[in-house]
Amino acid sequence: MRRVGSKTRRLLLSRLPVLMDALGATAAPSMGALRGIIGSASREELWLTAAVLTATLPEGGLVRRLRRLQDLGDLNDALAVLLESVAEAKAPGRRVEVLIGVPVLDLHGSLTGRRIGDSEEVARTLTSHAPADVVQVRWTAEHDALVRLDAEDDQAVLVPWKSSYLVPDLVDQVDRAARAHTLFVFSGNRCFGVGYGVGPLTFSELFPEHGLEKEVSSPRYSWNMAVLRASAGVLAVSATAEAELRGWFAMLNALGVEGPPIHLEPLGLEPADVPNASADGPLRVLVLGRDAAGADLPTVVAALDRLAADGVEVVAHLGDPGAEPSLAQHPAFIADDREGDEPVDAVIHMAPYSTHSLGLDRAIAAGIPAVVAETGYGLEWRGRTGVRAVPMHDEVGLAEAIGSLARARGQERPVHPGFRSPAEYARSVWSIVTS
Amino acid sequence: MGRVVRGRRPDLNTRERVGQALHQRIRALYEVVVGPAALADDSDASAARMLQEVLDEAERDGGSGVLWAAIAAVSTVYPDETRMLEAQRARHSMSRDRYFLWFLSWSARIATLEGSPWRPVQFVVDSVLVDVDRCARYNRHTGIQRVVRETIPRWYGNRSVTLARWDFESHAYESLPPEDEDRVLRWGQVPKQSEALHLDDEHREEPLFVPHRSRVVLPEVASHEQNRLIQALGRYSSNRVAAIGYDCIPLTSPDMMPRPGGTEFLSYMAAIREAELVAGISVAATAEFRGYFQAVAAQGGHVPTVIECELAVDAGPASNSSTPDHADPTIVVVGSHEPRKNHLAILHASERLWREGLRFRLDFYGSPGFSDGFDEQVHLLAKRGRPVAVHVGVDDTTLWAAYRSARFSVFPSLHEGYGLPVSESIASGTPVVTTDYGSTREIAERGGALTIDPRDDAALEDAMKRLLVDDALLDRLRQECASLVPRSWQQYADELWDLVTREAAA
């Protein structure tokens, strides 16, 4: 162990009252008092001690090391390790606040712009309908601690204690995930995550941005799953996502763990008042999805080409302005310049992989016919009135399905299956997280 | 420093030569798909007629196997999924004649820009092709390589097997040069060759392999580029793919892996998703792969059958146990030094036992992994005078002697596909303390072992203490070890062969 200076000791002592307050310790803050705390601390209290004194959320190695030194009775060595960690954390200006017994909502993933499935909408809904005492947080630029979402700098860090903690999107940046994993395993907080399925690990070729890049800083979806593995519960966005997660957690037997409980919690919908579909003119279709996993635009393009060759008039709108640029330029498509309430005659959901599609839900709730790929979430809708299912990548089948929609325009409308509202969704989720 | 293999650079400017190779490839394709070709007709017109017939057959076929073979043979590059879909869509949108011209120019462009247009092809039909790329090229010899080098030579002697590696650009399979074949079939029997840099591999002229109606066996984890093509081979070709399933550690335990790690493994799993069969090396590994494919099945597509085919263990080279040069009993720990192996827990338990006054040596055997503080902790204990040593790069004879002279071994790994050090310890007659779940538990349940929760330091310490102080317990476990007959590599090779070659997986 390397020597640390008096500055580090002063820094540690300056944070000690915060720790002692959180633990309900009444002695005067001193190194002796800290030694006493370490000597009798539970594993969770050691995590809290490391978090408060270093002003970072620790990684598992530090907690295990402190635990073993405590076990050996080498409390001076444990103090030395803590001082060394304080010095290494390089966070001298940070102040620490312990959040005790409150719901914490980690919105860092939303700030990064990284998303999977409908994670943006999930995060937005859970934020809009959060309990009054919720604390919204993000991670510091170094990914080593939590601060309030609206904090102007990274100096006032937060440590949750005896709290509930909810991650509505992804924890896949490796450095952040390593600390979140330790938070989930060691802290004693009740930690939850939303389960979007495991597509980036089972169909990785469709999710190159979720793990195939080789840069050290690249996010890794496997880390997101490692964090969820240690959670108190996972809130699956659909039956398909739930089935994927059950398979994934079955793998964990090899690690000697069972995996957390899975709660099926599909996202809610605002009721939509959509005008009737047009009776004549070109068939207007909305193509859902934006990327390889979500849209399969090559198949859609090929189907539209076939329809055009057969003289069937179709106007295709891209539902996502970020859809694959090269194909979005194809003459078959027009930019999605529809007004928000302008109707389309059908939606196309040809995702080769999906666990959920808010766009599809919205269309069905509005009584708009759909053509879906026979995969994932599309299978949940196959066989319902107003929904045509075609094999993945089958442009011939897709063209036939769109053609039949054009012929039967207005005659088939999906039956509204009774979606719950976003508020009901959020209420249900928060009730699980805070119970 | 590796060795550079110099080969003869083909004269690529000779259009005639490239044309002859194209004719050969089309003729070989035709003979496999349609039937014997007319003799001595090497004209362009003849080649065109043959290719047209093959494309007609591809359409009649209804599946995609003929189309996959046609693209692979004509372009010299196995198609990935994007190319398969492109070719299928082109056929759907074009007349027969136009499609022929499109296919020919499209394949020729791929061959020219990416492939090896001067090379002929050799179809591997109704046979078994084994991808041994890494074992053939490199001298690394740890877990997976040991399995390949013990198993494949036992197949090769008396069964029809084609060994293959990937060509220079990882676009197609090709044969093994003699030194590569030695690395796979005669490891340890011939002097070890230094690894070639393979700079001239891109100019090889030997035929490329095109498997057709065959079993393609993957006993290794392939690279990212290869996996993309293996995936399409499994999905679209007429071949059936079988893989050995070792473990899913990079997927489920990234916290125990080097950061970031696991990128190749992701594409490997996507590739074997399209296999017909995965042979898990233990019950635990089999369950792990089944869980993975259960997750895949939620999307509604094909998933492989996963069947257990337990690995073997040998009893090590015959040698007398070395006599320790010290009086204290020795505890042996085998495995690379990485967090997953849980070596810090062993050091902690040992320190507690030393402080209690127990006397023993602690010897680690294994390659350096990545840092979790192991080296520092060993250094600290050594400075305190604790008898702990780390042995790196020892040969098999030394390792087996260490097993045999130890009082017991310890292997409290947090995640294993098999746990070879547990089997090896028992096979050498030495009891072992190991993890009470997964594959290590399967091995331990047969006898010769104590099992513990590897996340419970106190349980590990207690088990080690019992084996240090309780001679009766140690003797009982030794007798259990002696009564067990290790599963042989011949048994493993035979069972695996039966699995991968049977008509359809159960």
Interface residues (C-beta under 8 A of the other chain):
Chain A: G60 G61 R64 R65 R68 D71 L72 V174 A178 H181 G197 V198 G199 L201 T202 F203 S204 E205 G211 L212 E213 K214 E215 V216 S217 S218 R220 S222 W223 M225 A226 R229 T240 A241 A243 E244 L245 R246 G247 W248 F249 A250 M251 L252 N253 A254 L255 G256 P298 T299 A302 D305 R306 A309 Y353 T355 E374 T375 G376 L379 M392 H393 E395 V396
Chain B: E81 L85 R89 H92 S93 H224 R228 Q231 D247 C248 P250 L251 T252 S253 P254 D255 R259 P260 G262 T263 L266 S267 M269 A270 R273 A284 A285 A287 E288 R290 G291 Y292 F293 Q294 A295 V296 A297 A298 Q299 G300 G301 P339 L344 H348 E351 R352 R355 D372 G373 L414 H415 E416 G417 T435 D436 Y437 G438 S439 D453 P454 R455 D457
